Amino acid sequence: MSDMTNITIHYAFLPHTDAEAALGFYRDLLGFELRQDVGLENMRWLTVGPPGQPETSIVLHPPAVDPGITEDERRTILELIAKGSYGALTLATDDLEGLFEKLASNGVDILQEPTDQPYGVRDCAVRDPAGNLLRINARA
């Protein structure tokens, strides 16, 4: 392996608690492509990603489906997801204000309006339908 190995992020994983709500958010509001929709019994794994970036995807998965997880652990995981402290992701856009207005006007849970942060970025914060924290940066 050379010192200049090119490593990219291929998949990031976030839990969803409602596949249709997740599709409505990631596909219909954010404009991501639905790349895979895989079901098993009453569970669905959705792979979405930004158009024109086929090498980068988000896998939205049913939470706490590991058969080794106890009911108490499953309940704890679902509580953490709902509080927004289980999964998080930062996205970037060329039109932060426009995207924020679209999300706000469609009833998305807003945590912070577009703000100039002291660490040098302008961003906003929202929760997806499952409760995952999404920060959205203005692309510099």
Sine and cosine of phi, psi and omega as CSV:
sin_phi,cos_phi,sin_psi,cos_psi,sin_omega,cos_omega
0.00,0.00,0.75,-0.66,-0.01,-1.00
-0.99,0.17,0.19,-0.98,0.04,-1.00
-0.94,0.33,-0.25,0.97,-0.08,-1.00
-0.94,-0.34,0.57,0.82,0.01,-1.00
-0.85,0.53,0.75,-0.66,0.00,-1.00
-1.00,-0.02,0.96,-0.29,0.02,-1.00
-0.95,-0.33,0.74,-0.67,0.04,-1.00
-0.84,-0.54,0.29,-0.96,0.11,-0.99
-1.00,0.03,0.86,-0.52,-0.06,-1.00
-0.99,-0.16,-0.77,0.64,0.02,-1.00
-0.74,-0.67,0.67,-0.74,0.23,-0.97
-0.88,-0.47,0.53,-0.85,-0.08,-1.00
-0.90,-0.45,0.74,-0.68,0.11,-0.99
-0.73,-0.69,0.60,-0.80,0.05,-1.00
-0.98,0.20,0.48,-0.88,0.19,-0.98
-0.80,-0.60,0.47,-0.88,0.04,-1.00
-0.92,-0.39,-0.06,1.00,0.01,-1.00
-0.42,-0.91,0.96,-0.28,-0.10,-1.00
-0.87,0.50,-0.67,0.74,-0.02,-1.00
-0.92,0.39,-0.65,0.76,0.06,-1.00
-0.91,0.42,-0.63,0.77,0.04,-1.00
-0.89,0.46,-0.69,0.73,0.06,-1.00
-0.88,0.47,-0.68,0.74,0.02,-1.00
-0.86,0.50,-0.57,0.82,-0.02,-1.00
-0.99,0.16,-0.85,0.53,-0.13,-0.99
-0.96,0.29,-0.64,0.77,-0.01,-1.00
-1.00,0.09,-0.80,0.60,-0.17,-0.99
-0.98,0.18,-0.60,0.80,0.00,-1.00
-1.00,-0.03,-0.72,0.70,-0.02,-1.00
-0.99,0.11,-0.31,0.95,0.03,-1.00
0.99,0.13,0.31,0.95,0.03,-1.00
-0.96,0.27,0.45,-0.89,0.10,-1.00
-0.99,0.14,0.60,-0.80,0.18,-0.98
-1.00,0.06,0.89,-0.45,-0.07,-1.00
-0.99,-0.17,-0.57,0.82,0.06,-1.00
-0.53,-0.85,0.57,-0.82,0.07,-1.00
-0.69,-0.73,0.98,-0.20,-0.12,-0.99
-0.89,-0.46,0.79,-0.61,-0.02,-1.00
-0.88,-0.47,0.47,-0.88,0.12,-0.99
-0.55,-0.83,0.90,-0.45,-0.09,-1.00
0.81,0.58,-0.85,-0.53,-0.04,-1.00
-0.98,-0.18,0.39,0.92,-0.02,-1.00
-0.89,-0.45,0.52,-0.85,0.04,-1.00
-0.71,-0.70,0.68,-0.73,0.14,-0.99
-0.95,-0.33,0.83,-0.55,-0.02,-1.00
-0.92,-0.40,0.77,-0.64,0.10,-0.99
-0.94,-0.34,0.84,-0.54,-0.02,-1.00
-0.79,-0.61,0.32,-0.95,0.05,-1.00
-0.17,-0.98,0.27,-0.96,-0.01,-1.00
-0.94,0.33,0.67,-0.74,0.06,-1.00
-0.83,0.56,0.62,-0.79,0.03,-1.00
0.99,0.15,0.00,1.00,0.03,-1.00
-0.77,-0.64,0.90,0.43,-0.10,-1.00
-0.90,0.44,-0.30,0.95,-0.03,-1.00
-0.99,0.10,-0.11,0.99,-0.03,-1.00
-0.85,-0.53,0.85,-0.52,-0.05,-1.00
-0.66,-0.75,0.37,-0.93,0.15,-0.99
-0.91,-0.41,0.78,-0.62,0.10,-1.00
-0.99,-0.17,0.90,-0.43,0.05,-1.00
-1.00,-0.07,0.89,-0.45,-0.16,-0.99
-0.83,-0.55,0.45,-0.90,0.09,-1.00
-0.92,0.38,0.75,-0.67,-0.06,-1.00
-0.98,0.20,0.44,-0.90,0.19,-0.98
0.82,0.57,0.68,0.74,0.01,-1.00
-0.99,-0.13,-0.04,1.00,0.04,-1.00
-0.86,0.51,0.82,-0.57,-0.04,-1.00
-0.89,0.45,-0.29,0.96,0.01,-1.00
-1.00,0.10,-0.02,1.00,-0.02,-1.00
-1.00,0.06,0.71,-0.70,0.03,-1.00
-0.98,0.20,0.24,-0.97,0.05,-1.00
-0.88,0.47,-0.62,0.79,0.05,-1.00
-0.89,0.46,-0.69,0.72,0.02,-1.00
-0.90,0.43,-0.66,0.75,0.03,-1.00
-0.87,0.49,-0.69,0.72,0.02,-1.00
-0.89,0.46,-0.68,0.74,0.02,-1.00
-0.89,0.46,-0.69,0.72,0.02,-1.00
-0.87,0.49,-0.71,0.70,0.00,-1.00
-0.89,0.45,-0.60,0.80,0.06,-1.00
-0.91,0.41,-0.67,0.74,0.02,-1.00
-0.90,0.43,-0.64,0.77,0.05,-1.00
-0.88,0.48,-0.75,0.67,-0.04,-1.00
-0.87,0.49,-0.53,0.85,0.01,-1.00
-0.99,0.15,-0.15,0.99,0.00,-1.00
0.99,0.15,0.28,0.96,-0.05,-1.00
-0.93,-0.37,0.29,0.96,0.00,-1.00
-0.97,-0.23,-0.77,0.64,-0.01,-1.00
-0.78,-0.63,0.52,-0.85,0.03,-1.00
-0.50,-0.87,0.43,-0.90,0.00,-1.00
-0.46,-0.89,0.55,-0.83,0.10,-0.99
-0.91,-0.41,0.80,-0.60,0.04,-1.00
-0.94,-0.33,0.16,-0.99,0.07,-1.00
-0.66,-0.75,0.54,-0.84,-0.01,-1.00
-0.60,-0.80,0.42,-0.91,0.09,-1.00
-0.99,0.16,-0.26,0.97,-0.05,-1.00
-0.73,-0.68,0.96,0.27,-0.04,-1.00
-0.87,0.49,-0.73,0.69,-0.06,-1.00
-0.90,0.44,-0.69,0.72,0.00,-1.00
-0.90,0.43,-0.69,0.72,0.02,-1.00
-0.91,0.41,-0.66,0.75,0.02,-1.00
-0.86,0.51,-0.71,0.70,0.00,-1.00
-0.88,0.47,-0.65,0.76,0.03,-1.00
-0.89,0.47,-0.72,0.70,-0.01,-1.00
-0.91,0.42,-0.72,0.69,-0.03,-1.00
-0.88,0.47,-0.66,0.75,-0.04,-1.00
-0.96,0.29,-0.22,0.98,0.04,-1.00
-0.97,-0.25,0.30,0.96,0.14,-0.99
0.98,0.20,0.29,0.96,0.03,-1.00
-0.92,0.39,0.59,-0.81,0.02,-1.00
-0.94,0.35,0.95,-0.33,-0.05,-1.00
-1.00,-0.05,0.79,-0.61,0.07,-1.00
-0.98,-0.20,-0.55,0.84,0.01,-1.00
-0.43,-0.90,0.76,-0.65,0.08,-1.00
-0.94,0.33,0.25,-0.97,0.03,-1.00
-0.79,0.61,0.79,-0.61,-0.13,-0.99
-0.63,-0.78,0.63,-0.78,0.15,-0.99
-0.99,0.17,0.92,-0.39,-0.06,-1.00
-1.00,0.09,0.52,-0.86,-0.01,-1.00
-0.90,0.43,-0.27,0.96,0.01,-1.00
-1.00,-0.07,0.24,0.97,0.22,-0.98
0.99,-0.16,0.08,1.00,0.06,-1.00
-0.87,-0.49,0.40,-0.92,0.18,-0.98
-0.96,-0.27,0.81,-0.59,-0.03,-1.00
-0.47,-0.88,0.11,-0.99,0.13,-0.99
-0.73,-0.69,0.17,-0.98,0.01,-1.00
-0.70,-0.71,0.72,-0.69,0.02,-1.00
-0.67,-0.74,0.19,-0.98,0.15,-0.99
-0.91,-0.41,0.63,-0.78,0.11,-0.99
-0.98,0.20,0.06,-1.00,-0.08,-1.00
-0.85,0.53,-0.44,0.90,0.02,-1.00
-0.99,0.13,-0.32,0.95,-0.05,-1.00
0.93,-0.38,-0.07,1.00,0.02,-1.00
-0.87,0.49,0.66,-0.75,0.03,-1.00
-0.98,0.19,0.81,-0.58,0.12,-0.99
-0.86,-0.51,0.85,-0.53,0.17,-0.99
-0.99,-0.17,0.66,-0.75,-0.01,-1.00
-0.84,-0.54,0.90,-0.43,-0.02,-1.00
-1.00,0.00,0.54,-0.84,0.22,-0.97
-0.97,0.24,0.80,-0.59,0.00,-1.00
-0.93,0.36,0.76,-0.65,-0.02,-1.00
-0.97,0.24,0.00,0.00,0.00,0.00
